[in-house]
Amino acid sequence: MASLDGVLMVQLLNNLLENSARYQPGNIPIELRVEEDNGQVVYEVRNAGRPLAPGEETGIFLPSVSGESRKEHFGLGLAIVRAIASLHQGTIEAANAPADTDYPAGVRFTLRIPLDGYG
């Protein structure tokens, strides 16, 4: 079990999924995985959007940052994701994800939240 603020976690996941949907081409579904790993709950959200340009991996979590390769505005959604993750002593990372047999190349967001001693 993890001590999570349910309202904030819904907001966090909603922001991640909305961001992924914004850059998702066609009818390819967004992939969401949740698992326990080494004392943490790990959420992965993956889309098949354009890869991140160098430096965007961290820059997209800053408020009101424009993506260099996308010529688009990221806004506050991912900054809120990072703030909520931090409130839960967690981390959020973005990385380019190569294609595999089940999913095309794109971007993967990985959220890690520590589990309580109850888990």
C-alpha positions in Angstrom: 0.0 0.0 0.0 1.1 3.5 -0.6 -0.2 6.7 1.1 -1.6 8.7 -1.7 -3.9 11.6 -2.0 -6.5 10.2 -4.3 -7.7 13.6 -5.7 -4.1 14.6 -6.5 -3.2 11.3 -8.0 -6.3 11.4 -10.3 -5.2 14.9 -11.4 -1.6 13.6 -12.0 -2.7 10.6 -14.1 -5.3 12.8 -15.9 -2.6 15.3 -16.9 -0.3 12.6 -18.0 -2.9 10.9 -20.1 -4.2 14.1 -21.6 -0.7 15.1 -22.5 -0.1 11.7 -24.1 -3.3 11.9 -26.0 -2.5 15.4 -27.4 0.6 13.9 -29.2 -0.8 10.5 -30.0 -1.2 9.8 -33.7 -4.3 8.1 -35.2 -6.1 5.4 -33.4 -3.1 3.9 -31.5 -4.1 3.4 -27.8 -2.1 5.0 -25.1 -0.4 2.4 -22.9 -0.7 2.6 -19.1 1.1 0.1 -16.9 1.2 -0.1 -13.1 3.5 -2.4 -11.1 5.3 -2.7 -7.8 9.1 -2.6 -8.2 11.7 -2.5 -5.4 9.5 -0.8 -2.8 7.9 1.6 -5.2 4.7 1.7 -7.2 5.6 2.5 -10.8 3.3 4.0 -13.3 4.3 4.1 -17.0 2.3 6.1 -19.6 3.5 5.6 -23.2 2.4 7.1 -26.4 3.5 6.8 -30.0 4.1 10.5 -30.5 7.2 12.2 -31.9 10.4 11.7 -29.9 11.6 14.3 -27.5 14.4 16.6 -28.7 17.6 16.6 -26.5 16.9 18.5 -23.3 13.1 18.2 -23.5 13.3 15.2 -21.2 13.5 17.6 -18.2 12.3 20.8 -19.8 8.8 19.6 -20.4 8.2 19.5 -16.7 8.8 23.2 -16.3 5.8 25.5 -16.4 5.1 27.3 -19.7 8.0 25.9 -21.7 7.7 25.6 -25.4 9.0 22.4 -27.1 11.8 23.2 -29.4 11.1 20.4 -31.9 7.3 20.7 -31.7 6.9 24.5 -31.8 4.1 24.0 -29.3 3.5 25.1 -25.8 3.5 22.6 -23.0 1.7 24.7 -20.4 1.2 23.7 -16.8 0.0 20.1 -17.0 3.4 18.4 -16.7 4.6 20.9 -14.2 1.6 19.9 -12.0 2.5 16.3 -12.6 6.0 16.9 -11.2 4.7 18.9 -8.2 2.2 16.1 -7.3 4.9 13.4 -7.7 7.2 15.4 -5.4 4.5 15.8 -2.8 4.3 12.0 -2.6 8.2 11.8 -2.4 8.1 10.4 -5.9 9.8 11.1 -9.2 8.6 11.6 -12.8 10.8 11.1 -15.9 10.2 11.3 -19.6 12.2 9.5 -22.2 12.1 8.4 -25.8 10.9 4.8 -26.1 12.0 2.6 -28.9 9.6 0.5 -30.9 9.0 -3.1 -29.7 6.9 -6.0 -30.9 3.8 -4.6 -29.1 4.1 -0.9 -29.6 5.6 1.7 -31.9 8.3 4.2 -30.9 7.2 7.2 -28.9 7.6 8.8 -25.5 7.4 7.1 -22.1 6.6 8.8 -18.8 7.7 6.9 -15.7 6.3 7.9 -12.3 7.8 6.3 -9.1 6.1 6.6 -5.7 7.6 4.9 -2.6 5.4 2.3 -0.9 4.7 2.6 2.8 5.9 0.0 5.3 2.5 -1.7 4.9 3.3 -3.0 1.4 
